[in-house]
Amino acid sequence: MTKHTQRVHPDYLKQLVPISQLTADNILDLMNNTYVETLLRGKVLFKKGDRDDRTYYLLAGKLELDDGNGTTKMIQERTRPARFPIDHHLPRQVTATAKTPIKYFSIDNEYLDILLTWGENASLAVSEITASNKDDDMSDGSDWMTNILRSKIFHHVPPGNIQALLVKMEPREYKEGDTVIYEGDEGDYYYYINKGQCSVSRVMNPGEDPTVLAQLAAGSSFGEEALISGSQRNATIKMLSDGELICLAKNDFDELLKAPVVKTVNYSDAEKMVSNGAVWLDVRLESEYKNDGIPEGINIPLADLRNKITSLAHDGKYIIYCGTGRRSASAAYLLTEKGIDACVLDGGLMKMQQDLTDE
């Protein structure tokens, strides 16, 4: 295999699944971190059973996929199968061999999942913020502890954790015009607005000024998406007035709030739960679900979950999955916050496939 300095053009990346759903900024970021590679005819791209933890796409040529049991399939450039990742399973289910000289590129799975989670959380956050401002008629901020505890999310938090949370939460004064968080930064705090107002803005296209998407009033909270998913901040939050924010550090958020709320389950236990009435919920993109989703489940992409949450049975139980569990964690937090029983398939489809192979 020979690596070149040629990068994959953004226009081509926009045709691939699920890359096409990334933001323009993230597609450029992806372009700057991927290179076109070549493989000679007869050479093996990967073997059945490999666990390289990368996503591969065919750019040019023909590639044969052999499952080792007499079944082969050919993938050729500029066809529909070439828009999808090549054998997106770990461990690999087939051996991929170049039938002609080929060009391809690969992406680290975790890096791609972070980009997808970042983009979908951004859409989810805007709808969540908008709904929050419509639904909440909060007080003047004089009793922030009582207001915070109104959330159904705290029904799942042990009393000892709640007491510790209230002790750990730190009030901070901010001035009009102060930037609280910057888009693209790593998540460090969860915030609750006790007094004042904030604006939410995002850079929609590279080189353009940020677009204001929403305003947050007292009683709103923000910042949990990046902490739950481990992705970067999906928007910039700036103070529109003098105010006071209640802040909770990431380590405390993870230990005291995320851990008891976002529950995980292994595949074996998940199957038993499904046999007893639980429902699989795939929060990846529709194109990903159609490619390798669990057939008896349902698909609601993370970005659409807020708007479609009424379609879910509030007395039902849902096992949420994605590729790695990153997007699932964000979805589980949202559903639990709305009073719906939800848990996350530990490690997502990637770990499930590994566990099934190891049995």
N, C-alpha and C positions, 0 to 999 in steps of 0.2 A: 504494500500500500504506500502510495506517495502523496505527501501532503503538499498543497500548493497555497499560494497567497490569495488566490481568487476567492472572493466572497459570494454568497448566494444573494442575488438581487432581491430587494424587498417586494417587487411586483410578483416574483415567483413565490416567495414565502407566503404572500397573501392568498395563494391558491391552495395551500396545504391545510390539512385537518390535523389537529385543532388550531394550528398556528394562525389561521385566518381570523380567529376571534380575538387575537391580541390587539392592544392599543397600538397606534402608529409609533409611539415612542418605544414600546417594547419590541416591536418588529425591527426597528433600527438597532436597538440594543442587541437583539438576537443576531442580526446580520453581522454586527461587529465582533461577535463571539463565535462565529461558525465559518468554516472554510470548505470549499469544494475539494473532495479527495477523489482519487482514481484507483481502480482495481483492475488488473489484467484478466483476460479471459481465462477461466478455469480456476481462478483463485477463490478462496472462501472468505466471505465477509464475516460470518459468524457460524458457529456450529450448534447443533441441537444440544441443549443442556447448558449453554453458556449463560453467565450471569453478569454481563458487562455493564448493566444499568445505564444504557444509552438508548436513545431513540434514533432510528435510521430512516432516511428518505432517499429514494432513487431519483436521480436527476436525468441520467442518460444511459441508454443501453438496455440489456435484458438480464434479469436475475431469476434464477431457478430456486424455488423453495421445496425442499425434500424432507418429508416427515420421518423418513427411515423405515416406513411400513409399506412402501410401494406407491404412495401418493405424492405427486409433484404438482407444483403450480408455477406458472411463469408470470413475472411482473415486468412490464415494458414501459419505457418512458412515455409521457404524455397520454397515459390511460388513466381511467378512474382509480384503479388500485394504487397507482403511483402517487396519488394525492394523500394517501394514508401512511402512517408509520409501517415499516416492514416488520412483521411478526412482533407486535408490541406486547410481548409476554416475557416474564422472567420466572424460571429459566426459559431459554428459547425453545420453542416447540418444533422448529425445523432447522435444517442446515441451508444457508443461503450461499449459492455459488454463482459467480459471474459467467453467463453463457456467451457474452460479448464483453469487450472492454466497457466498464461502466464508470459513471461519475455519481457520487453520492455525497451526502453530508450527515453528520450525526450531532446530537445534542445530549448533554447530561440530563437525565430524567428529572432530577430534583430541580435543576435550574429552569427547565421548561415548566415544571409544575408550579414553581414560585411565580413565574411570569403570568401563567394562566390564573392563578389564585389572585394575584394582585389586580389584574384587569377585571375579573368577575366581582371581587370584593368592592371595587370602586363603584360599579353599577349598583350593587346591593346597598352600599352605604348611602348613596344619594336617595334611593327610594325609601330607605329606612329613616333617614333624616327628615325627609319631606313628610312622611307619615307621622313621625314623632311630633313634629311641630303642629300638625293638624289635630292630633288626638289629645295632646297634653295641654291642660289649663293649669299651669303650675303656679305656686305661690310666689311671694317676693323673695324666696330663698332663705328665709329666716330659720327654717328647720330642714336642712339638707339631709340629715340622717333619715328622717321620716320619709322624705320624698324618694331617696334612693331605694329604701326598703320596700317601696310599693311594687317594684318590678317582680314579676313571677320568677325571675331567675333565682331569686333568693330563697324560693321554696325548696330548692335542691341543694342549698348550702347548709352544712351543719351549723348549729347555733354558735359553737366555739369559733368557727371560721368567720361568722358574721361579726362577732365581737372583735376579733383580731383585725378584720377589714376596716372597721370603723376607727380603730386605733391607728392603723397604718395610713389611712387616708389623710393627706396633708393639704390644708387650704393654702392657696397662693394668690396673691394680688397681681392683676395684669392691667396695663394701660391700653387705652384706645390705640389701635395701630400695631400693637405687639403681635408677632407671629408666634403661635403656640407650637405648631408642628409644620414641617416642610414636606411637601410631596417628594417621595423617593428616599426619605430618611428611614433608618431602622426604628422599629417600635420600641419605646422605652417607658411610656406611661399610658395609663387609662385616665380619662378626664370626665368629670361631671361639672356642668355649669351651675354654680350656685347663684351668681349674680352676673348680669351683663348679657351681651349677645356676641356671637361669632359668625364669620362668613366661611363658607366652604368653597374652595376653588380648585380647579384642575387644569393642567396644560392638555388641551385636546389634540393639538397637532404640534409637532416639533417646530420650534422657532416662533410660535405664537405666544401672545400674552395669556396668562391663566384666565379661564372662564369661571365666573361665579355661578355655582350650581345651587346653593341653598344658604339659608340663614338658620342659625341655631339660637334658641332662646333659653332662658333659665329653666332648669329641669331636664335638659337634654344631656346626653353623654356621647362621647366619641373616643376613638382610638383603640377599641378592642379588636378590630379586624386584623390589624398587623400583629397584635400580641397573640391572637388565637392561631393564626395561620403561619406565623413566622415569616411573613412577607414584608415588603417595604410599605411605608405610608402611601395611601392611594389618593391623598388630597392635601392641600395646604389649608390650615385653619388659622384665621386671623381675628383678633378682637375688633369688634365694631364699636365698642364702648369700654369704659373702665369696668372692671368686673372681678369676680373671684371664682377660681376654678378649684375643684377638689381633685387631687391627683393621687393615683395609686401606681407605685413602681411595678415594672414588668414581673420581677421575681415574686412579689407579693400577689400580683394578679394571677400568675400561673399556679402558685401554691394554694391560695385561699379561695379563688373563684373559678378558674378554668378547670382545675383538677376534679373537683366534685361535680361540675356541671357537664363537662364533655366526657362522657363515659365511653369506653371502648369495649369491643367484644370480638373474640376470635371467630374464624369462619365456622368451626364446628358448632360452637354455641349459637352462632347466628342462624345456622340451618335449623337447629332445634326451635329457636324462637319463631322462625318463619312457619314451621310446621304447626305451631300453636297460634298462628294468626298475625304475626308481625309481617311487615311489608318492606321489601327492598326499595330504597330510594337512591337513584343514581343522580348526583348533582353535577356531573360533567356536562359538556356540551352535547346537544342532540346527535351531532355527527359522531362523537366518541361513543355514545351509548349504542348507536346503531351498529357500530363496528365491532364492539366486544362487550356489550352490556349483559347483565343477568336477565334472561328473557322474561321471567315471571315478575320482574320488578317494574317500577315506574321511573320516568325520567323528568326531573325539573332542574334545569341548570341553576347553579348558585345565583347568578345574576337575576333570575326570574323568580326566585323563591319567595321573596316578600310579596310580590303581586299575586302569586298563585297559592299562597298559604291557606286560603279559605277552601281550596279543593281537597285539602288533607283532613282526615277524620281526627278531630281533637281528642277523641277517646281511643285512638289507635296507637300502635307502637311501630316505629320506623327504624330500620337499620340503614344508615346512610353510608354510601361508599363513593369513592372516586379512584384516581390512580394510585395515590400514595396515602391518603387520609388528610391531606392538608386542607383541601376545599371542604371535605366532610366535616371537619372540626368547626369551621365557620358556620356551616349549615346547622349543625347540631346545637350550637350556642343560640342561634336565632330561633329554632323551633322550641327549644327548652324555655327560652325567654317568653315565648307565646303560649306556654303551658302544654306543649305537645311532647309526648314521651319519645325521645330519640336517642340513639347511640350510634357510635361510629365503628365501622368495620376496621379493626386494627391493621394498619399498614396498607389498607386499600387493596385493589385488585392485584397489585404487584406481589404483596406478601401472600395473598390468598393463593395465587398460582404457584408460588414457591412451596407453600405448605402442602398443597395437593400433590406436587411432584415428589416431595420428600416422604410422603406417606408410604 
